[in-house]
Amino acid sequence: MIAFLRRQHPIKTADNVAADSGVPAGTVQKWLDRGSAPSVVHFARLVSAYGPDFLATAFTSPPAWLDQARRDERAATLKAEIAAREAMLARL
């Protein structure tokens, strides 16, 4: 979980995670320092903010449905990026 959050926000990790999730930055910093773990409510906020890719960090071997959700999310992201670039190209 910590590695995932640091990859998402290499700079000011706690502040950025707090902005994304609504969890106080001090609480996030305690997780990053390994002083505590997220409560169920905070974990749910992280899943809501970061999606299936984050949820998969909770599993040693994620279930098939979660792998499919991760692939679906990545495909949707790529399709949105393609559409944005095609729109930029059309404006040239």
Distance bins in CASP14 RR format, pairs under 12 A and 6 or more apart:
PFRMAT RR
TARGET T0000
AUTHOR 0000-0000-0000
RMODE 2
METHOD distances of the structure
MODEL  1
1 7 0 0 0 0 0 1 0 0 0 0 0
1 8 0 0 0 0 0 1 0 0 0 0 0
1 13 0 0 0 0 0 1 0 0 0 0 0
1 17 0 0 0 0 0 1 0 0 0 0 0
1 28 0 0 0 0 0 1 0 0 0 0 0
1 31 1 0 0 1 0 0 0 0 0 0 0
1 32 0 0 0 0 1 0 0 0 0 0 0
1 34 0 0 0 0 0 1 0 0 0 0 0
1 37 0 0 0 0 1 0 0 0 0 0 0
1 38 1 0 0 1 0 0 0 0 0 0 0
1 42 0 0 0 0 0 1 0 0 0 0 0
1 43 0 0 0 0 1 0 0 0 0 0 0
1 46 1 0 0 1 0 0 0 0 0 0 0
1 47 0 0 0 0 0 1 0 0 0 0 0
1 50 0 0 0 0 1 0 0 0 0 0 0
1 53 0 0 0 0 0 1 0 0 0 0 0
1 54 1 0 0 1 0 0 0 0 0 0 0
1 55 0 0 0 0 0 1 0 0 0 0 0
1 56 0 0 0 0 0 1 0 0 0 0 0
1 57 1 0 1 0 0 0 0 0 0 0 0
1 58 1 0 0 1 0 0 0 0 0 0 0
1 59 0 0 0 0 0 1 0 0 0 0 0
2 8 0 0 0 0 0 1 0 0 0 0 0
2 9 0 0 0 0 0 1 0 0 0 0 0
2 13 0 0 0 0 1 0 0 0 0 0 0
2 14 0 0 0 0 0 1 0 0 0 0 0
2 17 0 0 0 0 0 1 0 0 0 0 0
2 28 0 0 0 0 0 1 0 0 0 0 0
2 29 0 0 0 0 0 1 0 0 0 0 0
2 30 0 0 0 0 0 1 0 0 0 0 0
2 31 1 0 0 1 0 0 0 0 0 0 0
2 32 1 0 1 0 0 0 0 0 0 0 0
2 33 0 0 0 0 1 0 0 0 0 0 0
2 34 1 0 0 1 0 0 0 0 0 0 0
2 35 0 0 0 0 0 1 0 0 0 0 0
2 36 0 0 0 0 0 1 0 0 0 0 0
2 37 0 0 0 0 0 1 0 0 0 0 0
2 38 0 0 0 0 0 1 0 0 0 0 0
2 46 0 0 0 0 0 1 0 0 0 0 0
2 54 0 0 0 0 0 1 0 0 0 0 0
2 57 0 0 0 0 1 0 0 0 0 0 0
3 9 0 0 0 0 0 1 0 0 0 0 0
3 10 0 0 0 0 0 1 0 0 0 0 0
3 13 0 0 0 0 0 1 0 0 0 0 0
3 31 0 0 0 0 0 1 0 0 0 0 0
3 32 0 0 0 0 0 1 0 0 0 0 0
3 53 0 0 0 0 0 1 0 0 0 0 0
3 54 0 0 0 0 0 1 0 0 0 0 0
3 57 1 0 0 1 0 0 0 0 0 0 0
4 10 0 0 0 0 0 1 0 0 0 0 0
4 13 0 0 0 0 0 1 0 0 0 0 0
4 17 0 0 0 0 0 1 0 0 0 0 0
4 31 0 0 0 0 0 1 0 0 0 0 0
4 32 0 0 0 0 0 1 0 0 0 0 0
4 46 0 0 0 0 1 0 0 0 0 0 0
4 47 0 0 0 0 0 1 0 0 0 0 0
4 49 0 0 0 0 0 1 0 0 0 0 0
4 50 1 0 0 1 0 0 0 0 0 0 0
4 51 0 0 0 0 0 1 0 0 0 0 0
4 52 0 0 0 0 0 1 0 0 0 0 0
4 53 1 0 0 1 0 0 0 0 0 0 0
4 54 1 0 1 0 0 0 0 0 0 0 0
4 55 0 0 0 0 0 1 0 0 0 0 0
4 56 0 0 0 0 1 0 0 0 0 0 0
4 57 1 0 1 0 0 0 0 0 0 0 0
4 58 0 0 0 0 0 1 0 0 0 0 0
5 12 0 0 0 0 0 1 0 0 0 0 0
5 13 1 0 1 0 0 0 0 0 0 0 0
5 14 0 0 0 0 1 0 0 0 0 0 0
5 15 0 0 0 0 0 1 0 0 0 0 0
5 16 0 0 0 0 1 0 0 0 0 0 0
5 17 1 0 1 0 0 0 0 0 0 0 0
5 18 0 0 0 0 0 1 0 0 0 0 0
5 20 0 0 0 0 1 0 0 0 0 0 0
5 21 0 0 0 0 1 0 0 0 0 0 0
5 23 0 0 0 0 0 1 0 0 0 0 0
5 25 0 0 0 0 0 1 0 0 0 0 0
5 28 1 0 0 1 0 0 0 0 0 0 0
5 29 0 0 0 0 0 1 0 0 0 0 0
5 31 1 0 0 1 0 0 0 0 0 0 0
5 32 1 0 0 1 0 0 0 0 0 0 0
5 38 0 0 0 0 0 1 0 0 0 0 0
5 46 0 0 0 0 1 0 0 0 0 0 0
5 49 0 0 0 0 0 1 0 0 0 0 0
5 50 0 0 0 0 1 0 0 0 0 0 0
5 53 0 0 0 0 0 1 0 0 0 0 0
5 54 0 0 0 0 1 0 0 0 0 0 0
5 57 0 0 0 0 1 0 0 0 0 0 0
6 12 0 0 0 0 0 1 0 0 0 0 0
6 13 1 0 1 0 0 0 0 0 0 0 0
6 14 0 0 0 0 0 1 0 0 0 0 0
6 16 0 0 0 0 0 1 0 0 0 0 0
6 17 0 0 0 0 1 0 0 0 0 0 0
6 28 0 0 0 0 0 1 0 0 0 0 0
6 31 0 0 0 0 0 1 0 0 0 0 0
6 32 1 0 0 1 0 0 0 0 0 0 0
6 57 0 0 0 0 0 1 0 0 0 0 0
7 13 0 0 0 0 1 0 0 0 0 0 0
7 16 0 0 0 0 0 1 0 0 0 0 0
7 17 0 0 0 0 0 1 0 0 0 0 0
7 50 0 0 0 0 0 1 0 0 0 0 0
7 53 0 0 0 0 1 0 0 0 0 0 0
7 54 0 0 0 0 0 1 0 0 0 0 0
7 57 0 0 0 0 0 1 0 0 0 0 0
8 14 0 0 0 0 0 1 0 0 0 0 0
8 16 1 0 0 1 0 0 0 0 0 0 0
8 17 1 0 0 1 0 0 0 0 0 0 0
8 19 0 0 0 0 0 1 0 0 0 0 0
8 20 0 0 0 0 1 0 0 0 0 0 0
8 21 0 0 0 0 0 1 0 0 0 0 0
8 28 0 0 0 0 0 1 0 0 0 0 0
8 46 0 0 0 0 0 1 0 0 0 0 0
8 49 0 0 0 0 1 0 0 0 0 0 0
8 50 1 0 0 1 0 0 0 0 0 0 0
8 51 0 0 0 0 0 1 0 0 0 0 0
8 53 0 0 0 0 1 0 0 0 0 0 0
8 54 0 0 0 0 1 0 0 0 0 0 0
8 57 0 0 0 0 0 1 0 0 0 0 0
9 15 0 0 0 0 1 0 0 0 0 0 0
9 16 1 1 0 0 0 0 0 0 0 0 0
9 17 1 0 0 1 0 0 0 0 0 0 0
9 18 0 0 0 0 1 0 0 0 0 0 0
9 19 0 0 0 0 1 0 0 0 0 0 0
9 20 0 0 0 0 1 0 0 0 0 0 0
9 21 0 0 0 0 0 1 0 0 0 0 0
9 25 0 0 0 0 0 1 0 0 0 0 0
9 28 0 0 0 0 1 0 0 0 0 0 0
9 32 0 0 0 0 0 1 0 0 0 0 0
9 49 0 0 0 0 0 1 0 0 0 0 0
9 50 0 0 0 0 0 1 0 0 0 0 0
10 16 0 0 0 0 1 0 0 0 0 0 0
10 17 0 0 0 0 0 1 0 0 0 0 0
11 17 0 0 0 0 0 1 0 0 0 0 0
12 18 0 0 0 0 1 0 0 0 0 0 0
12 19 0 0 0 0 1 0 0 0 0 0 0
12 20 0 0 0 0 0 1 0 0 0 0 0
12 25 0 0 0 0 1 0 0 0 0 0 0
12 28 0 0 0 0 0 1 0 0 0 0 0
12 29 0 0 0 0 0 1 0 0 0 0 0
12 32 0 0 0 0 0 1 0 0 0 0 0
13 19 0 0 0 0 0 1 0 0 0 0 0
13 20 0 0 0 0 0 1 0 0 0 0 0
13 21 0 0 0 0 0 1 0 0 0 0 0
13 25 0 0 0 0 1 0 0 0 0 0 0
13 26 0 0 0 0 0 1 0 0 0 0 0
13 28 1 0 0 1 0 0 0 0 0 0 0
13 29 0 0 0 0 1 0 0 0 0 0 0
13 31 0 0 0 0 1 0 0 0 0 0 0
13 32 1 0 0 1 0 0 0 0 0 0 0
13 33 0 0 0 0 0 1 0 0 0 0 0
14 20 0 0 0 0 0 1 0 0 0 0 0
14 21 0 0 0 0 0 1 0 0 0 0 0
14 22 0 0 0 0 0 1 0 0 0 0 0
14 23 0 0 0 0 1 0 0 0 0 0 0
14 24 0 0 0 0 1 0 0 0 0 0 0
14 25 1 0 1 0 0 0 0 0 0 0 0
14 26 1 0 0 1 0 0 0 0 0 0 0
14 27 0 0 0 0 1 0 0 0 0 0 0
14 28 1 0 1 0 0 0 0 0 0 0 0
14 29 1 0 1 0 0 0 0 0 0 0 0
14 30 0 0 0 0 1 0 0 0 0 0 0
14 31 0 0 0 0 1 0 0 0 0 0 0
14 32 1 0 0 1 0 0 0 0 0 0 0
14 33 0 0 0 0 1 0 0 0 0 0 0
15 21 0 0 0 0 0 1 0 0 0 0 0
15 22 0 0 0 0 0 1 0 0 0 0 0
15 23 0 0 0 0 0 1 0 0 0 0 0
15 24 0 0 0 0 0 1 0 0 0 0 0
15 25 1 0 1 0 0 0 0 0 0 0 0
15 26 0 0 0 0 1 0 0 0 0 0 0
15 27 0 0 0 0 0 1 0 0 0 0 0
15 28 0 0 0 0 1 0 0 0 0 0 0
15 29 0 0 0 0 1 0 0 0 0 0 0
15 32 0 0 0 0 0 1 0 0 0 0 0
16 22 0 0 0 0 0 1 0 0 0 0 0
16 23 0 0 0 0 0 1 0 0 0 0 0
16 25 0 0 0 0 1 0 0 0 0 0 0
16 28 0 0 0 0 1 0 0 0 0 0 0
16 29 0 0 0 0 0 1 0 0 0 0 0
16 32 0 0 0 0 0 1 0 0 0 0 0
16 49 0 0 0 0 0 1 0 0 0 0 0
16 50 0 0 0 0 0 1 0 0 0 0 0
17 23 1 0 0 1 0 0 0 0 0 0 0
17 24 0 0 0 0 0 1 0 0 0 0 0
17 25 1 0 0 1 0 0 0 0 0 0 0
17 26 0 0 0 0 0 1 0 0 0 0 0
17 27 0 0 0 0 1 0 0 0 0 0 0
17 28 1 0 1 0 0 0 0 0 0 0 0
17 29 0 0 0 0 1 0 0 0 0 0 0
17 30 0 0 0 0 0 1 0 0 0 0 0
17 31 0 0 0 0 1 0 0 0 0 0 0
17 32 0 0 0 0 1 0 0 0 0 0 0
17 38 0 0 0 0 0 1 0 0 0 0 0
17 42 0 0 0 0 0 1 0 0 0 0 0
17 45 0 0 0 0 1 0 0 0 0 0 0
17 46 1 0 0 1 0 0 0 0 0 0 0
17 49 1 0 0 1 0 0 0 0 0 0 0
17 50 0 0 0 0 1 0 0 0 0 0 0
17 54 0 0 0 0 0 1 0 0 0 0 0
18 24 1 0 0 1 0 0 0 0 0 0 0
18 25 1 1 0 0 0 0 0 0 0 0 0
18 26 1 0 0 1 0 0 0 0 0 0 0
18 27 1 0 0 1 0 0 0 0 0 0 0
18 28 1 0 1 0 0 0 0 0 0 0 0
18 29 0 0 0 0 1 0 0 0 0 0 0
18 30 0 0 0 0 0 1 0 0 0 0 0
18 31 0 0 0 0 0 1 0 0 0 0 0
18 32 0 0 0 0 0 1 0 0 0 0 0
18 42 0 0 0 0 0 1 0 0 0 0 0
18 45 0 0 0 0 0 1 0 0 0 0 0
18 46 0 0 0 0 0 1 0 0 0 0 0
18 49 0 0 0 0 0 1 0 0 0 0 0
19 25 0 0 0 0 1 0 0 0 0 0 0
19 28 0 0 0 0 0 1 0 0 0 0 0
19 45 0 0 0 0 0 1 0 0 0 0 0
19 49 0 0 0 0 1 0 0 0 0 0 0
20 28 0 0 0 0 1 0 0 0 0 0 0
20 45 0 0 0 0 1 0 0 0 0 0 0
20 46 0 0 0 0 1 0 0 0 0 0 0
20 47 0 0 0 0 0 1 0 0 0 0 0
20 48 0 0 0 0 1 0 0 0 0 0 0
20 49 1 0 1 0 0 0 0 0 0 0 0
20 50 1 0 0 1 0 0 0 0 0 0 0
20 51 0 0 0 0 0 1 0 0 0 0 0
20 54 0 0 0 0 0 1 0 0 0 0 0
21 27 0 0 0 0 1 0 0 0 0 0 0
21 28 1 0 0 1 0 0 0 0 0 0 0
21 31 0 0 0 0 0 1 0 0 0 0 0
21 38 0 0 0 0 1 0 0 0 0 0 0
21 41 0 0 0 0 0 1 0 0 0 0 0
21 42 1 0 0 1 0 0 0 0 0 0 0
21 43 0 0 0 0 1 0 0 0 0 0 0
21 44 0 0 0 0 1 0 0 0 0 0 0
21 45 1 0 1 0 0 0 0 0 0 0 0
21 46 1 0 1 0 0 0 0 0 0 0 0
21 47 0 0 0 0 1 0 0 0 0 0 0
21 48 1 0 0 1 0 0 0 0 0 0 0
21 49 1 0 1 0 0 0 0 0 0 0 0
21 50 1 0 0 1 0 0 0 0 0 0 0
21 51 0 0 0 0 0 1 0 0 0 0 0
21 54 0 0 0 0 1 0 0 0 0 0 0
22 28 0 0 0 0 1 0 0 0 0 0 0
22 41 0 0 0 0 0 1 0 0 0 0 0
22 42 0 0 0 0 1 0 0 0 0 0 0
22 44 0 0 0 0 0 1 0 0 0 0 0
22 45 1 0 0 1 0 0 0 0 0 0 0
22 46 0 0 0 0 1 0 0 0 0 0 0
22 48 0 0 0 0 1 0 0 0 0 0 0
22 49 1 0 0 1 0 0 0 0 0 0 0
23 29 0 0 0 0 0 1 0 0 0 0 0
23 30 0 0 0 0 0 1 0 0 0 0 0
23 31 0 0 0 0 1 0 0 0 0 0 0
23 32 0 0 0 0 0 1 0 0 0 0 0
23 36 0 0 0 0 0 1 0 0 0 0 0
23 38 1 0 0 1 0 0 0 0 0 0 0
23 39 0 0 0 0 1 0 0 0 0 0 0
23 41 0 0 0 0 1 0 0 0 0 0 0
23 42 1 0 1 0 0 0 0 0 0 0 0
23 43 0 0 0 0 1 0 0 0 0 0 0
23 44 0 0 0 0 0 1 0 0 0 0 0
23 45 1 0 1 0 0 0 0 0 0 0 0
23 46 1 0 0 1 0 0 0 0 0 0 0
23 47 0 0 0 0 0 1 0 0 0 0 0
23 48 0 0 0 0 0 1 0 0 0 0 0
23 49 0 0 0 0 1 0 0 0 0 0 0
23 50 0 0 0 0 0 1 0 0 0 0 0
24 30 0 0 0 0 1 0 0 0 0 0 0
24 31 0 0 0 0 0 1 0 0 0 0 0
24 38 0 0 0 0 0 1 0 0 0 0 0
24 39 0 0 0 0 0 1 0 0 0 0 0
24 42 0 0 0 0 1 0 0 0 0 0 0
24 45 0 0 0 0 0 1 0 0 0 0 0
25 31 0 0 0 0 0 1 0 0 0 0 0
25 32 0 0 0 0 0 1 0 0 0 0 0
26 32 0 0 0 0 1 0 0 0 0 0 0
26 33 0 0 0 0 1 0 0 0 0 0 0
26 35 0 0 0 0 0 1 0 0 0 0 0
26 36 0 0 0 0 0 1 0 0 0 0 0
26 42 0 0 0 0 0 1 0 0 0 0 0
27 33 0 0 0 0 0 1 0 0 0 0 0
27 35 0 0 0 0 0 1 0 0 0 0 0
27 36 1 0 0 1 0 0 0 0 0 0 0
27 37 0 0 0 0 0 1 0 0 0 0 0
27 38 0 0 0 0 1 0 0 0 0 0 0
27 39 0 0 0 0 1 0 0 0 0 0 0
27 41 0 0 0 0 0 1 0 0 0 0 0
27 42 1 0 0 1 0 0 0 0 0 0 0
27 43 0 0 0 0 0 1 0 0 0 0 0
27 45 0 0 0 0 0 1 0 0 0 0 0
27 46 0 0 0 0 0 1 0 0 0 0 0
28 35 0 0 0 0 0 1 0 0 0 0 0
28 36 0 0 0 0 0 1 0 0 0 0 0
28 37 0 0 0 0 0 1 0 0 0 0 0
28 38 0 0 0 0 1 0 0 0 0 0 0
28 42 0 0 0 0 1 0 0 0 0 0 0
28 43 0 0 0 0 0 1 0 0 0 0 0
28 45 0 0 0 0 0 1 0 0 0 0 0
28 46 0 0 0 0 1 0 0 0 0 0 0
28 49 0 0 0 0 0 1 0 0 0 0 0
29 35 0 0 0 0 1 0 0 0 0 0 0
29 36 0 0 0 0 1 0 0 0 0 0 0
30 36 1 0 1 0 0 0 0 0 0 0 0
30 37 0 0 0 0 1 0 0 0 0 0 0
30 38 0 0 0 0 1 0 0 0 0 0 0
30 39 0 0 0 0 0 1 0 0 0 0 0
30 42 0 0 0 0 0 1 0 0 0 0 0
31 37 1 0 0 1 0 0 0 0 0 0 0
31 38 1 0 0 1 0 0 0 0 0 0 0
31 39 0 0 0 0 0 1 0 0 0 0 0
31 42 0 0 0 0 1 0 0 0 0 0 0
31 43 0 0 0 0 0 1 0 0 0 0 0
31 46 0 0 0 0 1 0 0 0 0 0 0
32 38 0 0 0 0 0 1 0 0 0 0 0
36 42 0 0 0 0 1 0 0 0 0 0 0
37 43 0 0 0 0 1 0 0 0 0 0 0
37 46 0 0 0 0 0 1 0 0 0 0 0
37 58 0 0 0 0 0 1 0 0 0 0 0
38 44 0 0 0 0 1 0 0 0 0 0 0
38 45 0 0 0 0 1 0 0 0 0 0 0
38 46 1 0 0 1 0 0 0 0 0 0 0
38 47 0 0 0 0 1 0 0 0 0 0 0
38 49 0 0 0 0 0 1 0 0 0 0 0
38 54 0 0 0 0 0 1 0 0 0 0 0
38 57 0 0 0 0 0 1 0 0 0 0 0
38 58 0 0 0 0 1 0 0 0 0 0 0
39 45 0 0 0 0 1 0 0 0 0 0 0
39 46 0 0 0 0 0 1 0 0 0 0 0
40 46 0 0 0 0 0 1 0 0 0 0 0
40 47 0 0 0 0 0 1 0 0 0 0 0
40 58 0 0 0 0 0 1 0 0 0 0 0
41 47 0 0 0 0 0 1 0 0 0 0 0
41 48 0 0 0 0 0 1 0 0 0 0 0
42 48 0 0 0 0 0 1 0 0 0 0 0
42 49 0 0 0 0 0 1 0 0 0 0 0
43 49 0 0 0 0 0 1 0 0 0 0 0
43 50 0 0 0 0 0 1 0 0 0 0 0
43 51 0 0 0 0 0 1 0 0 0 0 0
43 54 0 0 0 0 1 0 0 0 0 0 0
43 55 0 0 0 0 1 0 0 0 0 0 0
43 57 0 0 0 0 0 1 0 0 0 0 0
43 58 1 0 0 1 0 0 0 0 0 0 0
44 50 0 0 0 0 0 1 0 0 0 0 0
44 51 0 0 0 0 0 1 0 0 0 0 0
44 54 0 0 0 0 0 1 0 0 0 0 0
44 55 0 0 0 0 1 0 0 0 0 0 0
44 58 0 0 0 0 0 1 0 0 0 0 0
45 51 0 0 0 0 0 1 0 0 0 0 0
45 54 0 0 0 0 0 1 0 0 0 0 0
46 52 0 0 0 0 0 1 0 0 0 0 0
46 53 0 0 0 0 0 1 0 0 0 0 0
46 54 1 0 1 0 0 0 0 0 0 0 0
46 55 0 0 0 0 1 0 0 0 0 0 0
46 57 0 0 0 0 1 0 0 0 0 0 0
46 58 0 0 0 0 1 0 0 0 0 0 0
47 53 0 0 0 0 1 0 0 0 0 0 0
47 54 1 0 1 0 0 0 0 0 0 0 0
47 55 1 0 1 0 0 0 0 0 0 0 0
47 56 0 0 0 0 0 1 0 0 0 0 0
47 57 0 0 0 0 1 0 0 0 0 0 0
47 58 0 0 0 0 1 0 0 0 0 0 0
47 66 0 0 0 0 0 1 0 0 0 0 0
47 69 0 0 0 0 0 1 0 0 0 0 0
48 54 0 0 0 0 1 0 0 0 0 0 0
48 55 0 0 0 0 1 0 0 0 0 0 0
49 55 0 0 0 0 0 1 0 0 0 0 0
50 56 0 0 0 0 0 1 0 0 0 0 0
50 57 0 0 0 0 1 0 0 0 0 0 0
50 58 0 0 0 0 0 1 0 0 0 0 0
50 70 0 0 0 0 0 1 0 0 0 0 0
50 73 0 0 0 0 0 1 0 0 0 0 0
51 57 0 0 0 0 0 1 0 0 0 0 0
51 58 0 0 0 0 0 1 0 0 0 0 0
51 66 0 0 0 0 0 1 0 0 0 0 0
51 69 0 0 0 0 1 0 0 0 0 0 0
51 70 0 0 0 0 1 0 0 0 0 0 0
51 72 0 0 0 0 0 1 0 0 0 0 0
51 73 1 0 0 1 0 0 0 0 0 0 0
51 74 0 0 0 0 0 1 0 0 0 0 0
51 76 0 0 0 0 0 1 0 0 0 0 0
51 77 0 0 0 0 0 1 0 0 0 0 0
52 58 0 0 0 0 0 1 0 0 0 0 0
52 59 0 0 0 0 0 1 0 0 0 0 0
52 62 0 0 0 0 1 0 0 0 0 0 0
52 63 0 0 0 0 0 1 0 0 0 0 0
52 65 0 0 0 0 1 0 0 0 0 0 0
52 66 1 0 1 0 0 0 0 0 0 0 0
52 67 0 0 0 0 1 0 0 0 0 0 0
52 68 0 0 0 0 1 0 0 0 0 0 0
52 69 1 1 0 0 0 0 0 0 0 0 0
52 70 1 0 1 0 0 0 0 0 0 0 0
52 71 0 0 0 0 1 0 0 0 0 0 0
52 72 0 0 0 0 1 0 0 0 0 0 0
52 73 1 0 1 0 0 0 0 0 0 0 0
52 74 0 0 0 0 1 0 0 0 0 0 0
52 76 0 0 0 0 0 1 0 0 0 0 0
52 77 0 0 0 0 0 1 0 0 0 0 0
53 59 0 0 0 0 0 1 0 0 0 0 0
53 62 0 0 0 0 1 0 0 0 0 0 0
53 66 0 0 0 0 1 0 0 0 0 0 0
53 67 0 0 0 0 0 1 0 0 0 0 0
53 69 0 0 0 0 1 0 0 0 0 0 0
53 70 1 0 1 0 0 0 0 0 0 0 0
53 71 0 0 0 0 0 1 0 0 0 0 0
53 72 0 0 0 0 0 1 0 0 0 0 0
53 73 1 0 0 1 0 0 0 0 0 0 0
53 74 0 0 0 0 1 0 0 0 0 0 0
53 77 0 0 0 0 0 1 0 0 0 0 0
54 62 0 0 0 0 0 1 0 0 0 0 0
54 66 0 0 0 0 0 1 0 0 0 0 0
54 69 0 0 0 0 0 1 0 0 0 0 0
54 70 0 0 0 0 1 0 0 0 0 0 0
54 73 0 0 0 0 0 1 0 0 0 0 0
55 62 1 0 0 1 0 0 0 0 0 0 0
55 63 0 0 0 0 0 1 0 0 0 0 0
55 65 0 0 0 0 0 1 0 0 0 0 0
55 66 1 0 0 1 0 0 0 0 0 0 0
55 67 0 0 0 0 0 1 0 0 0 0 0
55 69 0 0 0 0 1 0 0 0 0 0 0
55 70 0 0 0 0 1 0 0 0 0 0 0
55 73 0 0 0 0 0 1 0 0 0 0 0
56 62 1 0 1 0 0 0 0 0 0 0 0
56 63 0 0 0 0 1 0 0 0 0 0 0
56 64 0 0 0 0 0 1 0 0 0 0 0
56 65 0 0 0 0 0 1 0 0 0 0 0
56 66 1 0 1 0 0 0 0 0 0 0 0
56 67 1 0 0 1 0 0 0 0 0 0 0
56 68 0 0 0 0 0 1 0 0 0 0 0
56 69 0 0 0 0 1 0 0 0 0 0 0
56 70 1 0 0 1 0 0 0 0 0 0 0
56 71 0 0 0 0 0 1 0 0 0 0 0
56 73 0 0 0 0 0 1 0 0 0 0 0
56 74 0 0 0 0 0 1 0 0 0 0 0
57 66 0 0 0 0 0 1 0 0 0 0 0
57 70 0 0 0 0 0 1 0 0 0 0 0
58 66 0 0 0 0 1 0 0 0 0 0 0
59 65 0 0 0 0 0 1 0 0 0 0 0
59 66 1 0 0 1 0 0 0 0 0 0 0
59 67 0 0 0 0 1 0 0 0 0 0 0
59 70 0 0 0 0 0 1 0 0 0 0 0
61 67 0 0 0 0 1 0 0 0 0 0 0
62 68 0 0 0 0 1 0 0 0 0 0 0
62 69 0 0 0 0 1 0 0 0 0 0 0
62 70 1 0 0 1 0 0 0 0 0 0 0
62 71 0 0 0 0 0 1 0 0 0 0 0
63 69 0 0 0 0 1 0 0 0 0 0 0
63 70 0 0 0 0 0 1 0 0 0 0 0
64 70 0 0 0 0 0 1 0 0 0 0 0
64 71 0 0 0 0 0 1 0 0 0 0 0
65 71 0 0 0 0 0 1 0 0 0 0 0
65 72 0 0 0 0 0 1 0 0 0 0 0
66 72 0 0 0 0 0 1 0 0 0 0 0
66 73 0 0 0 0 0 1 0 0 0 0 0
67 73 0 0 0 0 0 1 0 0 0 0 0
67 74 0 0 0 0 0 1 0 0 0 0 0
68 74 0 0 0 0 0 1 0 0 0 0 0
68 75 0 0 0 0 0 1 0 0 0 0 0
69 75 0 0 0 0 0 1 0 0 0 0 0
69 76 0 0 0 0 0 1 0 0 0 0 0
70 76 0 0 0 0 0 1 0 0 0 0 0
70 77 0 0 0 0 0 1 0 0 0 0 0
71 77 0 0 0 0 0 1 0 0 0 0 0
71 78 0 0 0 0 0 1 0 0 0 0 0
72 78 0 0 0 0 0 1 0 0 0 0 0
72 79 0 0 0 0 0 1 0 0 0 0 0
73 79 0 0 0 0 0 1 0 0 0 0 0
73 80 0 0 0 0 0 1 0 0 0 0 0
74 80 0 0 0 0 0 1 0 0 0 0 0
74 81 0 0 0 0 0 1 0 0 0 0 0
75 81 0 0 0 0 0 1 0 0 0 0 0
75 82 0 0 0 0 0 1 0 0 0 0 0
76 82 0 0 0 0 0 1 0 0 0 0 0
76 83 0 0 0 0 0 1 0 0 0 0 0
77 83 0 0 0 0 0 1 0 0 0 0 0
77 84 0 0 0 0 0 1 0 0 0 0 0
78 84 0 0 0 0 0 1 0 0 0 0 0
78 85 0 0 0 0 0 1 0 0 0 0 0
79 85 0 0 0 0 0 1 0 0 0 0 0
79 86 0 0 0 0 0 1 0 0 0 0 0
80 86 0 0 0 0 0 1 0 0 0 0 0
80 87 0 0 0 0 0 1 0 0 0 0 0
81 87 0 0 0 0 0 1 0 0 0 0 0
81 88 0 0 0 0 0 1 0 0 0 0 0
82 88 0 0 0 0 0 1 0 0 0 0 0
82 89 0 0 0 0 0 1 0 0 0 0 0
83 89 0 0 0 0 0 1 0 0 0 0 0
83 90 0 0 0 0 0 1 0 0 0 0 0
84 90 0 0 0 0 0 1 0 0 0 0 0
84 91 0 0 0 0 0 1 0 0 0 0 0
85 91 0 0 0 0 0 1 0 0 0 0 0
85 92 0 0 0 0 0 1 0 0 0 0 0
86 92 0 0 0 0 0 1 0 0 0 0 0
END
